């Protein structure tokens, strides 16, 4: 799972979000890191304690890639939104195609656009926690910081959705740690990886993105796209080609296993 770098909008987003997380703290695809051997269970630290919920059912801390539709299932995952320009267009395209997807949302984006979060849920898609500010270096930071990024984003997304909790946790750029995976799992959020990275955030061209999916879908079912972080017309165009092609190949669309 390659680390994604050089995405300038997230630097600006992180700066804006630090104020949010600081206040919150004051008031309260295969990776080498997927190995859970020796990973300790997260303790009820101050940030974690305020998010305790006895109704939450713990899930596996292993990074999920498989589809709940079996070996011919495909998981479409959409990262970094919601975005007021691109998310509605992605939702319309998915509706027209009869496809459900998993939206990995950044906490501050969800907080800024709650109506879009509710639209995603109403359309039958699933929510995924993509942290407060998409810090791709969070795996090198303290457990308290990781907790803040994960738990505060969970709270932001759940509030924005009207009470629907995220079912997955995707670390920014694949920056998972044993601690962050265990913490997310203890909150009922299955760590979520990917098998096919379209690299749409680099704007490689529609043909290149389509070719990547066709070439790499045999590696596993979870495909990574984006609906925020920049201009996404290439993503939309690629999805228009990829979704019918996958159906023609006998694939069906589902959600990552939990």
C-alpha positions in Angstrom: 0.0 0.0 0.0 2.0 3.0 -1.3 2.1 6.1 0.8 0.5 9.1 -1.0 2.4 12.3 -0.7 2.5 15.9 -2.1 -1.2 16.7 -1.9 -1.1 20.4 -1.0 -4.8 20.8 -0.2 -4.4 18.5 2.8 -1.7 20.7 4.2 -4.1 23.6 4.2 -6.8 21.4 5.6 -4.6 20.1 8.4 -3.7 23.7 9.4 -7.4 24.6 9.6 -8.3 21.4 11.4 -5.7 21.7 14.1 -7.8 24.4 15.8 -10.8 22.0 15.8 -8.9 19.1 17.3 -7.0 21.3 19.8 -10.3 22.5 21.2 -11.7 19.0 21.3 -8.6 17.7 23.1 -8.7 20.5 25.6 -12.3 19.7 26.4 -12.0 16.2 27.0 -3.0 -2.4 -0.4 -1.5 -5.0 2.0 0.9 -3.3 4.3 3.7 -4.4 6.6 1.8 -2.6 9.4 -1.1 -5.0 9.0 0.6 -7.4 11.4 -1.2 -7.3 14.7 1.3 -9.5 16.6 2.3 -7.7 19.7 -0.2 -4.9 19.2 -1.6 -3.8 22.5 -5.2 -3.0 23.1 -5.9 0.8 23.4 -6.6 1.9 26.9 -9.3 4.3 27.9 -7.2 7.4 27.6 -8.8 10.8 28.0 -9.8 11.2 24.3 -11.0 7.6 24.0 -13.0 7.7 27.3 -15.3 10.5 26.2 -16.3 8.5 23.1 -17.1 5.3 25.0 -20.4 3.8 23.8 -21.7 0.5 25.1 -23.8 0.0 22.0 -20.8 -0.3 19.7 -19.7 -3.8 18.7 -16.0 -4.3 18.2 -14.9 -5.7 14.8 -11.7 -7.2 13.5 -8.6 -5.0 13.5 -7.2 -6.7 10.4 -7.1 -4.4 7.4 -10.1 -5.4 5.1 -9.8 -5.8 1.4 -12.4 -8.4 0.6 -15.9 -7.8 -0.7 -19.1 -8.9 1.0 -20.2 -10.0 -2.5 -17.6 -12.8 -2.6 -14.7 -13.4 -5.1 -16.5 -11.6 -8.0 -17.4 -8.6 -5.9 -16.0 -5.1 -6.2 -15.8 -2.4 -3.6 -15.9 1.1 -5.0 -14.4 3.5 -2.4 -14.5 7.3 -2.7 -12.1 9.4 -0.5 -11.6 12.8 1.0 -15.0 14.4 0.7 -17.7 15.3 0.8 -17.1 18.1 -1.7 -20.0 20.5 -2.8 -18.9 20.4 -6.4 -17.9 16.8 -7.0 -19.7 14.6 -4.5 -23.2 15.4 -6.0 -21.9 14.4 -9.4 -20.4 11.2 -8.1 -23.7 10.4 -6.3 -25.7 10.9 -9.5 -23.3 8.8 -11.5 -23.5 6.0 -9.0 -27.3 6.2 -8.9 -27.5 6.1 -12.7 -25.2 3.0 -12.7 -27.1 1.2 -9.8 -23.9 1.0 -7.8 -23.3 1.5 -4.1 -20.0 2.7 -2.7 -18.1 3.4 0.5 -17.4 7.1 1.1 -14.3 7.7 3.3 -14.9 11.2 4.7 -12.6 13.7 6.2 -14.0 15.0 9.5 -13.8 18.7 8.7 -15.3 18.1 5.3 -18.2 16.2 6.8 -18.7 19.0 9.4 -18.7 21.6 6.7 -21.2 19.8 4.4 -23.6 17.8 6.6 -26.3 17.8 3.9 -24.0 15.9 1.6 -23.2 13.4 4.3 -27.0 12.8 4.7 -27.4 12.4 0.9 -24.7 9.8 0.8 -26.4 7.8 3.6 -29.9 8.3 2.1 -28.7 6.9 -1.2 -27.6 3.6 0.5 -23.9 4.1 0.6 -21.7 3.4 3.6 -19.5 5.8 5.6 -15.9 5.5 6.4 -13.8 7.5 8.9 -10.8 9.2 7.1 -9.6 11.1 10.2 -10.1 14.8 11.1 -7.5 16.3 8.7 -6.0 13.6 6.5 -2.5 13.7 8.0 -0.5 11.1 6.1 2.2 11.3 8.7 0.0 10.4 11.6 1.6 6.9 12.0 4.7 8.7 13.3 2.9 10.7 15.9 1.7 10.0 19.4 -1.2 7.6 20.3 -3.0 10.6 21.8 -2.8 12.4 18.5 -4.0 9.3 16.6 -6.9 8.9 19.0 -7.9 12.5 18.5 -7.8 12.2 14.7 -9.9 9.0 14.7 -12.3 9.7 17.5 -13.0 13.3 16.7 -13.6 12.4 13.1 -16.0 9.7 14.1 -18.0 12.2 16.1 -18.0 14.8 13.3 -19.2 12.3 10.7 -21.8 10.8 12.9 -23.2 14.2 13.8 -23.2 15.3 10.2 -25.0 12.2 9.1 -27.8 12.6 11.6 -26.6 9.7 13.8 -25.3 7.1 11.3 -21.8 6.0 12.4 -19.0 5.2 10.0 -18.5 1.5 9.6 -14.8 1.6 8.5 -11.6 3.5 9.2 -9.1 4.3 6.4 -5.8 5.8 7.4 -4.7 8.7 5.3 -2.2 7.4 2.7 -2.3 4.0 4.4 -0.7 5.4 7.6 -2.0 2.6 9.8 -0.5 1.6 13.1 -1.3 -1.3 15.3 -2.7 1.1 17.8 -4.9 3.0 15.4 -6.3 -0.2 13.9 -7.1 -1.6 17.4 -8.7 1.7 18.4 -10.9 1.9 15.3 -11.9 -1.7 15.6 -12.9 -1.1 19.3 -15.3 1.6 18.0 -16.8 -0.8 15.4 -14.9 0.6 12.4 -13.1 -2.0 10.4 -9.7 -0.8 9.1 -10.0 -0.5 5.3 -7.3 -0.8 2.7 -7.3 -0.9 -1.0 -6.1 -3.1 -3.8 -6.4 -0.8 -6.9 -5.2 2.8 -6.6 -6.4 4.7 -9.7 -4.1 7.6 -8.7 -6.8 10.0 -9.8 -5.4 12.6 -7.4 -2.4 12.9 -9.8 -4.7 13.5 -12.8 -3.0 10.8 -14.9 -5.7 10.9 -17.6 -8.9 8.9 -18.0 -7.3 6.2 -20.2 -4.5 5.6 -17.7 -7.0 5.3 -14.8 -9.2 2.9 -16.8 -6.2 0.8 -17.8 -5.0 0.6 -14.2 -8.4 -0.8 -13.0 -8.5 -3.3 -15.8 -5.0 -4.4 -15.2 -5.1 -4.6 -11.4 -8.6 -5.6 -10.4 -7.3 -9.2 -10.3 -5.2 -8.1 -7.3 -8.2 -7.6 -5.2 -11.7 -6.0 -5.1 -11.3 -2.6 -3.4 -10.8 0.3 -5.8 -9.8 3.8 -4.7 -11.2 7.0 -6.2 -11.6 10.5 -4.9 -14.4 13.0 -4.8 -12.5 15.9 -3.2 -9.0 17.4 -3.0 -9.0 18.9 -6.4 -10.7 18.9 -9.8 -12.3 15.5 -10.4 -13.7 15.5 -13.9 -11.2 12.7 -14.8 -12.5 10.6 -12.0 -16.1 10.9 -13.2 -15.1 10.1 -16.8 -13.2 7.0 -15.6 -16.1 5.8 -13.5 -18.4 6.1 -16.5 -16.2 3.7 -18.3 -15.1 1.4 -15.5 -18.5 0.6 -13.9 -20.1 -0.8 -17.0 -16.9 -2.7 -18.0 -16.8 -4.4 -14.6 -20.4 -5.4 -15.0 -19.6 -6.9 -18.4 -16.8 -8.9 -16.8 -19.3 -10.5 -14.4 -18.4 -8.4 -11.3 -21.0 -7.2 -8.9 -20.7 -4.3 -6.5 -20.7 -4.6 -2.7 -19.1 -3.3 0.4 -15.9 -4.2 2.2 -16.2 -7.1 4.7 -16.6 -6.1 8.3 
